[in-house]
Amino acid sequence: MSIAILPRTAGVRNALITIFAVFSLLVFGALAMRAVEAARAGDAGKGFAVVASEVKNLPNQTAKATDEIAQQVSGIQAETGNAVTAIRNIAKAIEQQSASTQEISRNVQQAAVGTQDVSSNVGGVTQSVNATRTAAETVTGQAQALRGDVESFLAKIRAA
């Protein structure tokens, strides 16, 4: 149900009240004329007087029923307004939840990029360590060869 229907239901309620008010006036006028005729008729009009008395109460009963309908329509309008407000609040909460979820998703993506950068850096460090080890092994081998050459040279000098 749209919130736009609420003013229309108020209009219907007001129209009912107006219709019943006019009806009450018409019934009261008709009864007044009939009461005068019944009074002129004497005993023959007594039966009509009883019926007229009952019919005379109809506008009051109609007015009470109209008031009850008006109260119920007002209650429905109020509850409908409350429901619309609650639905709007729920929609706002869903929007906020969606925004939070998107923010979490962005943060997770940034963390993944950071992890990937760290992984790349670790790979670079591993390559550097391997290159340094290879160079150290080469230098060690050359140092051992040089030491052998120096020892051989010194042995020749001592022997000479």
N, CA, C and O of each residue as an XYZ file, in Angstrom:
640
protein
N       0.846     -1.171      0.000
C       0.000      0.000      0.000
C       0.890      1.231      0.000
O       1.843      1.324      0.773
N       0.575      2.147     -0.852
C       1.375      3.358     -0.955
C       0.923      4.365      0.089
O      -0.243      4.388      0.484
N       1.849      5.188      0.527
C       1.537      6.241      1.496
C       0.599      7.263      0.858
O      -0.090      7.996      1.567
N       0.568      7.318     -0.474
C      -0.275      8.272     -1.186
C      -1.763      7.976     -0.982
O      -2.592      8.862     -1.188
N      -2.114      6.769     -0.588
C      -3.513      6.405     -0.392
C      -4.093      7.014      0.888
O      -5.311      7.126      1.025
N      -3.233      7.403      1.815
C      -3.719      7.914      3.101
C      -4.603      9.152      2.950
O      -5.672      9.189      3.561
N      -4.218     10.166      2.172
C      -5.126     11.318      2.025
C      -6.452     10.932      1.382
O      -7.488     11.511      1.712
N      -6.436      9.964      0.468
C      -7.684      9.543     -0.172
C      -8.610      8.869      0.822
O      -9.823      9.070      0.767
N      -8.053      8.058      1.746
C      -8.906      7.403      2.736
C      -9.495      8.435      3.683
O     -10.629      8.280      4.135
N      -8.740      9.488      3.990
C      -9.277     10.569      4.831
C     -10.420     11.259      4.095
O     -11.415     11.635      4.715
N     -10.289     11.430      2.783
C     -11.352     12.044      1.984
C     -12.600     11.190      1.970
O     -13.713     11.711      2.043
N     -12.426      9.888      1.877
C     -13.574      8.970      1.909
C     -14.269      9.063      3.253
O     -15.497      9.111      3.325
N     -13.477      9.087      4.323
C     -14.049      9.188      5.669
C     -14.853     10.474      5.794
O     -15.973     10.455      6.305
N     -14.301     11.586      5.337
C     -15.009     12.875      5.418
C     -16.278     12.855      4.562
O     -17.299     13.423      4.947
N     -16.210     12.199      3.403
C     -17.397     12.100      2.555
C     -18.488     11.296      3.248
O     -19.662     11.660      3.181
N     -18.109     10.198      3.919
C     -19.092      9.398      4.659
C     -19.747     10.231      5.762
O     -20.963     10.180      5.947
N     -18.952     10.980      6.476
C     -19.494     11.813      7.559
C     -20.498     12.816      6.991
O     -21.569     13.020      7.562
N     -20.149     13.435      5.875
C     -21.047     14.412      5.247
C     -22.336     13.743      4.789
O     -23.426     14.270      5.013
N     -22.215     12.579      4.144
C     -23.400     11.860      3.654
C     -24.322     11.495      4.817
O     -25.535     11.685      4.728
N     -23.758     10.975      5.900
C     -24.595     10.589      7.042
C     -25.209     11.812      7.727
O     -26.322     11.734      8.248
N     -24.501     12.927      7.731
C     -25.073     14.148      8.324
C     -26.276     14.607      7.502
O     -27.315     14.955      8.063
N     -26.139     14.607      6.169
C     -27.257     15.008      5.303
C     -28.408     14.012      5.471
O     -29.567     14.418      5.561
N     -28.097     12.713      5.513
C     -29.111     11.688      5.702
C     -29.870     11.928      7.003
O     -31.096     11.824      7.046
N     -29.126     12.251      8.066
C     -29.763     12.496      9.368
C     -30.726     13.676      9.291
O     -31.827     13.625      9.838
N     -30.307     14.727      8.614
C     -31.188     15.898      8.484
C     -32.441     15.558      7.678
O     -33.543     15.985      8.023
N     -32.269     14.790      6.607
C     -33.420     14.412      5.790
C     -34.396     13.541      6.590
O     -35.607     13.753      6.542
N     -33.862     12.566      7.320
C     -34.719     11.689      8.118
C     -35.429     12.505      9.193
O     -36.625     12.326      9.421
N     -34.699     13.396      9.851
C     -35.302     14.202     10.908
C     -36.422     15.079     10.345
O     -37.481     15.206     10.960
N     -36.188     15.686      9.170
C     -37.224     16.518      8.535
C     -38.444     15.708      8.166
O     -39.578     16.126      8.400
N     -38.201     14.527      7.580
C     -39.323     13.672      7.185
C     -40.109     13.218      8.407
O     -41.339     13.176      8.383
N     -39.389     12.876      9.482
C     -40.066     12.436     10.695
C     -40.882     13.576     11.317
O     -41.975     13.354     11.838
N     -40.353     14.762     11.258
C     -41.076     15.897     11.836
C     -42.409     16.098     11.098
O     -43.447     16.327     11.719
N     -42.358     16.007      9.765
C     -43.597     16.177      8.993
C     -44.570     15.037      9.290
O     -45.770     15.267      9.433
N     -44.056     13.811      9.383
C     -44.909     12.663      9.667
C     -45.468     12.732     11.093
O     -46.596     12.304     11.339
N     -44.700     13.257     12.008
C     -45.173     13.376     13.392
C     -46.356     14.327     13.458
O     -47.327     14.088     14.176
N     -46.259     15.407     12.698
C     -47.374     16.359     12.665
C     -48.608     15.678     12.087
O     -49.709     15.836     12.614
N     -48.430     14.918     11.000
C     -49.553     14.201     10.377
C     -50.120     13.165     11.348
O     -51.336     13.005     11.445
N     -49.218     12.444     12.083
C     -49.673     11.421     13.028
C     -50.454     12.071     14.156
O     -51.442     11.505     14.623
N     -50.035     13.244     14.603
C     -50.757     13.934     15.675
C     -52.142     14.327     15.204
O     -53.103     14.260     15.971
N     -52.253     14.732     13.966
C     -53.555     15.101     13.418
C     -54.452     13.867     13.272
O     -55.673     13.963     13.389
N     -53.830     12.701     13.013
C     -54.602     11.485     12.771
C     -55.144     10.893     14.067
O     -56.049     10.059     14.031
N     -54.606     11.309     15.211
C     -55.110     10.825     16.479
C     -54.645      9.413     16.748
O     -53.467      9.092     16.591
N     -55.616      8.536     17.170
C     -55.273      7.151     17.512
C     -54.704      6.390     16.318
O     -53.852      5.517     16.483
N     -55.158      6.710     15.157
C     -54.683      6.012     13.952
C     -53.205      6.313     13.710
O     -52.521      5.513     13.072
N     -52.702      7.426     14.195
C     -51.303      7.805     13.980
C     -50.360      7.304     15.047
O     -49.149      7.496     14.941
N     -50.902      6.649     16.097
C     -50.031      6.178     17.183
C     -49.016      5.144     16.704
O     -47.863      5.176     17.133
N     -49.413      4.241     15.836
C     -48.487      3.236     15.298
C     -47.342      3.896     14.549
O     -46.184      3.488     14.641
N     -47.709      4.928     13.806
C     -46.667      5.656     13.079
C     -45.733      6.363     14.048
O     -44.531      6.452     13.795
N     -46.260      6.857     15.137
C     -45.437      7.555     16.123
C     -44.380      6.611     16.697
O     -43.242      7.021     16.924
N     -44.751      5.344     16.934
C     -43.787      4.358     17.458
C     -42.696      4.107     16.424
O     -41.507      4.097     16.741
N     -43.128      3.903     15.175
C     -42.151      3.664     14.096
C     -41.280      4.895     13.915
O     -40.069      4.780     13.724
N     -41.881      6.056     13.973
C     -41.134      7.302     13.801
C     -40.106      7.452     14.900
O     -39.003      7.942     14.658
N     -40.451      7.040     16.097
C     -39.507      7.124     17.213
C     -38.301      6.234     16.948
O     -37.163      6.628     17.204
N     -38.554      5.029     16.430
C     -37.454      4.114     16.110
C     -36.604      4.675     14.975
O     -35.375      4.651     15.041
N     -37.252      5.171     13.952
C     -36.533      5.725     12.801
C     -35.763      6.969     13.230
O     -34.690      7.255     12.698
N     -36.309      7.702     14.187
C     -35.649      8.915     14.682
C     -34.295      8.566     15.314
O     -33.370      9.378     15.284
N     -34.177      7.364     15.885
C     -32.906      6.939     16.493
C     -31.867      6.525     15.454
O     -30.674      6.474     15.753
N     -32.316      6.229     14.233
C     -31.377      5.794     13.191
C     -30.267      6.813     12.927
O     -29.111      6.403     12.817
N     -30.541      8.092     12.822
C     -29.433      9.038     12.585
C     -28.388      9.010     13.713
O     -27.191      9.134     13.455
N     -28.846      8.847     14.960
C     -27.876      8.782     16.071
C     -27.011      7.527     15.944
O     -25.795      7.572     16.127
N     -27.670      6.399     15.626
C     -26.908      5.164     15.453
C     -25.954      5.281     14.260
O     -24.820      4.804     14.300
N     -26.442      5.922     13.209
C     -25.603      6.131     12.022
C     -24.413      7.018     12.369
O     -23.294      6.763     11.922
N     -24.646      8.043     13.152
C     -23.560      8.948     13.548
C     -22.514      8.203     14.372
O     -21.313      8.394     14.183
N     -22.982      7.347     15.292
C     -22.039      6.559     16.100
C     -21.219      5.622     15.215
O     -20.003      5.505     15.370
N     -21.905      4.957     14.284
C     -21.206      4.039     13.376
C     -20.205      4.804     12.517
O     -19.097      4.332     12.264
N     -20.612      5.990     12.073
C     -19.711      6.825     11.261
C     -18.486      7.232     12.062
O     -17.367      7.209     11.548
N     -18.695      7.605     13.322
C     -17.560      7.957     14.186
C     -16.619      6.771     14.374
O     -15.399      6.925     14.339
N     -17.199      5.585     14.575
C     -16.365      4.385     14.730
C     -15.559      4.114     13.462
O     -14.372      3.795     13.528
N     -16.213      4.242     12.313
C     -15.508      4.041     11.032
C     -14.392      5.072     10.897
O     -13.279      4.742     10.488
N     -14.696      6.316     11.241
C     -13.685      7.373     11.141
C     -12.500      7.069     12.054
O     -11.351      7.280     11.667
N     -12.772      6.576     13.261
C     -11.679      6.226     14.183
C     -10.854      5.068     13.641
O      -9.626      5.070     13.739
N     -11.537      4.076     13.068
C     -10.812      2.939     12.501
C      -9.956      3.366     11.309
O      -8.820      2.914     11.163
N     -10.498      4.230     10.464
C      -9.729      4.727      9.314
C      -8.523      5.518      9.814
O      -7.423      5.377      9.278
N      -8.723      6.348     10.837
C      -7.601      7.104     11.400
C      -6.545      6.177     11.970
O      -5.348      6.403     11.797
N      -6.999      5.126     12.655
C      -6.061      4.142     13.203
C      -5.283      3.441     12.109
O      -4.074      3.243     12.225
N      -5.982      3.065     11.041
C      -5.314      2.411      9.906
C      -4.305      3.362      9.281
O      -3.201      2.949      8.927
N      -4.675      4.633      9.141
C      -3.752      5.616      8.580
C      -2.508      5.748      9.449
O      -1.389      5.798      8.938
N      -2.705      5.804     10.760
C      -1.563      5.946     11.672
C      -0.652      4.721     11.587
O       0.570      4.853     11.510
N      -1.250      3.536     11.603
C      -0.449      2.307     11.532
C       0.262      2.183     10.187
O       1.403      1.725     10.122
N      -0.409      2.590      9.125
C       0.222      2.562      7.808
C       1.403      3.526      7.771
O       2.459      3.206      7.226
N       1.215      4.705      8.354
C       2.325      5.661      8.438
C       3.491      5.089      9.229
O       4.649      5.254      8.847
N       3.178      4.407     10.346
C       4.239      3.770     11.148
C       4.951      2.687     10.351
O       6.174      2.563     10.418
N       4.189      1.907      9.601
C       4.790      0.831      8.798
C       5.699      1.422      7.724
O       6.788      0.903      7.480
N       5.265      2.493      7.089
C       6.091      3.145      6.059
C       7.381      3.665      6.681
O       8.455      3.513      6.100
N       7.281      4.274      7.853
C       8.477      4.768      8.539
C       9.420      3.623      8.877
O      10.631      3.738      8.687
N       8.875      2.525      9.373
C       9.703      1.362      9.712
C      10.390      0.809      8.469
O      11.568      0.455      8.518
N       9.670      0.732      7.364
C      10.251      0.219      6.120
C      11.363      1.146      5.634
O      12.401      0.682      5.164
N      11.147      2.444      5.747
C      12.201      3.396      5.347
C      13.435      3.222      6.229
O      14.562      3.265      5.735
N      13.227      3.025      7.531
C      14.364      2.813      8.440
C      15.114      1.534      8.096
O      16.344      1.496      8.145
N      14.373      0.493      7.751
C      15.000     -0.774      7.354
C      15.811     -0.563      6.076
O      16.927     -1.068      5.956
N      15.257      0.176      5.130
C      15.970      0.444      3.872
C      17.270      1.205      4.153
O      18.304      0.916      3.552
N      17.212      2.180      5.072
C      18.433      2.926      5.429
C      19.463      1.994      6.058
O      20.653      2.083      5.755
N      19.008      1.103      6.929
C      19.932      0.159      7.580
C      20.569     -0.765      6.543
O      21.754     -1.084      6.636
N      19.790     -1.189      5.565
C      20.326     -2.050      4.506
C      21.366     -1.286      3.689
O      22.407     -1.839      3.332
N      21.085     -0.013      3.392
C      22.052      0.801      2.655
C      23.348      0.950      3.446
O      24.437      0.863      2.877
N      23.238      1.173      4.749
C      24.426      1.302      5.585
C      25.199     -0.017      5.627
O      26.428     -0.025      5.571
N      24.475     -1.121      5.727
C      25.121     -2.443      5.738
C      25.846     -2.678      4.425
O      26.958     -3.206      4.413
N      25.224     -2.292      3.326
C      25.835     -2.452      2.007
C      27.107     -1.610      1.903
O      28.120     -2.074      1.379
N      27.056     -0.373      2.403
C      28.237      0.492      2.373
C      29.362     -0.110      3.217
O      30.527     -0.072      2.821
N      29.013     -0.660      4.373
C      30.021     -1.291      5.228
C      30.628     -2.507      4.539
O      31.840     -2.717      4.601
N      29.805     -3.292      3.896
C      30.286     -4.475      3.184
C      31.226     -4.071      2.051
O      32.252     -4.716      1.832
N      30.881     -3.018      1.341
C      31.750     -2.534      0.257
C      33.084     -2.052      0.820
O      34.133     -2.307      0.227
N      33.055     -1.363      1.950
C      34.294     -0.881      2.575
C      35.166     -2.061      3.003
O      36.381     -2.043      2.809
N      34.548     -3.076      3.579
C      35.296     -4.284      3.979
C      35.914     -4.930      2.744
O      37.069     -5.354      2.777
N      35.160     -5.007      1.668
C      35.660     -5.602      0.428
C      36.863     -4.825     -0.104
O      37.852     -5.423     -0.528
N      36.780     -3.487     -0.082
C      37.927     -2.670     -0.522
C      39.141     -2.929      0.360
O      40.256     -3.053     -0.145
N      38.937     -3.010      1.663
C      40.054     -3.255      2.585
C      40.688     -4.625      2.346
O      41.911     -4.763      2.397
N      39.860     -5.633      2.086
C      40.384     -6.975      1.812
C      41.190     -6.953      0.509
O      42.247     -7.578      0.423
N      40.698     -6.246     -0.488
C      41.425     -6.150     -1.757
C      42.768     -5.448     -1.555
O      43.779     -5.869     -2.116
N      42.779     -4.385     -0.760
C      44.040     -3.685     -0.482
C      44.994     -4.600      0.283
O      46.196     -4.595      0.018
N      44.485     -5.369      1.209
C      45.334     -6.304      1.957
C      45.904     -7.362      1.020
O      47.060     -7.758      1.166
N      45.106     -7.823      0.060
C      45.583     -8.814     -0.910
C      46.702     -8.230     -1.765
O      47.697     -8.900     -2.041
N      46.533     -6.978     -2.181
C      47.582     -6.311     -2.966
C      48.848     -6.180     -2.118
O      49.948     -6.429     -2.611
N      48.704     -5.797     -0.862
C      49.855     -5.676      0.047
C      50.553     -7.008      0.236
O      51.782     -7.072      0.245
N      49.779     -8.073      0.387
C      50.352     -9.413      0.542
C      51.100     -9.815     -0.718
O      52.169    -10.423     -0.649
N      50.541     -9.477     -1.858
C      51.194     -9.788     -3.127
C      52.516     -9.026     -3.253
O      53.506     -9.577     -3.733
N      52.532     -7.755     -2.820
C      53.769     -6.960     -2.839
C      54.822     -7.589     -1.928
O      55.989     -7.701     -2.304
N      54.403     -8.000     -0.723
C      55.337     -8.633      0.217
C      55.880     -9.913     -0.395
O      57.077    -10.186     -0.302
N      55.012    -10.703     -1.023
C      55.431    -11.957     -1.652
C      56.456    -11.677     -2.754
O      57.454    -12.389     -2.873
N      56.210    -10.640     -3.557
C      57.170    -10.273     -4.607
C      58.496     -9.858     -4.002
O      59.555    -10.240     -4.501
N      58.448     -9.078     -2.928
C      59.674     -8.640     -2.259
C      60.442     -9.833     -1.686
O      61.669     -9.877     -1.780
N      59.738    -10.796     -1.098
C      60.390    -11.984     -0.558
C      61.059    -12.753     -1.697
O      62.171    -13.256     -1.540
N      60.384    -12.843     -2.836
C      60.970    -13.506     -3.996
C      62.238    -12.797     -4.441
O      63.224    -13.451     -4.780
N      62.226    -11.464     -4.445
C      63.422    -10.697     -4.815
C      64.547    -10.911     -3.828
O      65.704    -11.051     -4.225
N      64.223    -10.939     -2.544
C      65.239    -11.171     -1.512
C      65.820    -12.570     -1.684
O      67.032    -12.750     -1.558
N      64.987    -13.554     -1.966
C      65.459    -14.931     -2.169
C      66.436    -14.980     -3.346
O      67.481    -15.626     -3.258
N      66.108    -14.314     -4.426
C      67.012    -14.272     -5.581
C      68.339    -13.605     -5.213
O      69.407    -14.062     -5.620
N      68.258    -12.518     -4.436
C      69.489    -11.828     -4.016
C      70.337    -12.725     -3.125
O      71.560    -12.756     -3.258
N      69.693    -13.453     -2.219
C      70.418    -14.371     -1.336
C      71.096    -15.454     -2.168
O      72.260    -15.779     -1.936
N      70.378    -16.009     -3.127
C      70.961    -17.046     -3.983
C      72.141    -16.506     -4.790
O      73.158    -17.183     -4.940
N      72.001    -15.282     -5.310
C      73.095    -14.679     -6.080
C      74.300    -14.425     -5.182
O      75.442    -14.640     -5.586
N      74.031    -13.959     -3.944
C      75.120    -13.699     -2.999
C      75.817    -15.009     -2.632
O      77.045    -15.044     -2.559
N      75.073    -16.073     -2.404
C      75.647    -17.374     -2.078
C      76.513    -17.877     -3.229
O      77.618    -18.374     -3.012
N      76.001    -17.746     -4.461
C      76.775    -18.181     -5.619
C      78.070    -17.385     -5.725
O      79.128    -17.953     -5.994
N      77.990    -16.081     -5.515
C      79.192    -15.235     -5.578
C      80.156    -15.616     -4.465
O      81.367    -15.662     -4.684
N      79.629    -15.892     -3.268
C      80.486    -16.279     -2.146
C      81.175    -17.600     -2.442
O      82.357    -17.765     -2.140
N      80.446    -18.546     -3.030
C      81.050    -19.832     -3.373
C      82.167    -19.642     -4.416
O      83.216    -20.282     -4.353
N      81.904    -18.742     -5.374
C      82.908    -18.469     -6.404
C      84.144    -17.843     -5.781
O      85.272    -18.233     -6.080
N      83.913    -16.847     -4.893
C      85.052    -16.179     -4.230
C      85.794    -17.182     -3.366
O      87.024    -17.150     -3.328
N      85.096    -18.073     -2.670
C      85.744    -19.082     -1.829
C      86.603    -20.002     -2.690
O      87.742    -20.312     -2.340
N      86.051    -20.431     -3.809
C      86.805    -21.292     -4.713
C      88.048    -20.592     -5.236
O      89.119    -21.195     -5.299
N      87.918    -19.333     -5.608
C      89.065    -18.583     -6.117
C      90.095    -18.339     -4.999
O      91.303    -18.367     -5.238
N      89.593    -18.098     -3.773
C      90.511    -17.888     -2.648
C      91.292    -19.162     -2.373
O      92.489    -19.099     -2.094
N      90.647    -20.303     -2.445
C      91.336    -21.571     -2.215
C      92.367    -21.815     -3.321
O      93.474    -22.283     -3.054
N      91.999    -21.499     -4.546
C      92.933    -21.677     -5.651
C      94.121    -20.727     -5.486
O      95.267    -21.105     -5.734
N      93.837    -19.492     -5.066
C      94.910    -18.513     -4.853
C      95.814    -18.961     -3.715
O      97.034    -18.830     -3.810
N      95.237    -19.485     -2.642
C      96.031    -19.966     -1.523
C      96.946    -21.121     -1.983
O      98.113    -21.195     -1.600
N      96.403    -21.986     -2.784
C      97.223    -23.086     -3.310
C      98.382    -22.550     -4.150
O      99.509    -23.036     -4.060
N      98.080    -21.529     -4.977
C      99.124    -20.927     -5.807
C     100.169    -20.242     -4.937
O     101.368    -20.348     -5.193
N      99.694    -19.519     -3.878
C     100.631    -18.819     -2.983
C     101.494    -19.839     -2.250
O     102.700    -19.632     -2.121
N     100.917    -20.921     -1.772
C     101.684    -21.947     -1.055
C     102.705    -22.587     -2.005
O     103.841    -22.851     -1.612
N     102.317    -22.821     -3.189
C     103.210    -23.410     -4.170
C     104.350    -22.445     -4.495
O     105.500    -22.860     -4.635
N     104.030    -21.168     -4.612
C     105.045    -20.146     -4.885
C     106.009    -20.048     -3.731
O     107.222    -19.992     -3.933
N     105.473    -20.027     -2.498
C     106.321    -19.925     -1.295
C     107.203    -21.193     -1.171
O     108.361    -21.110     -0.759
N     106.666    -22.306     -1.515
C     107.456    -23.541     -1.435
C     108.613    -23.476     -2.442
O     109.709    -23.949     -2.139
N     108.402    -22.923     -3.583
C     109.445    -22.794     -4.581
C     110.495    -21.791     -4.120
O     111.689    -21.982     -4.352
N     110.053    -20.740     -3.477
C     111.004    -19.729     -3.002
C     111.815    -20.327     -1.857
O     113.010    -20.037     -1.802
N     111.328    -21.069     -1.011
C     112.049    -21.654      0.092
C     113.027    -22.726     -0.451
O     114.133    -22.903      0.059
N     112.606    -23.372     -1.421
C     113.481    -24.396     -1.970
C     114.608    -23.762     -2.794
O     115.623    -24.419     -3.027
N     114.482    -22.661     -3.189
C     115.500    -22.068     -4.026
C     116.583    -21.471     -3.303
O     117.510    -20.935     -3.910
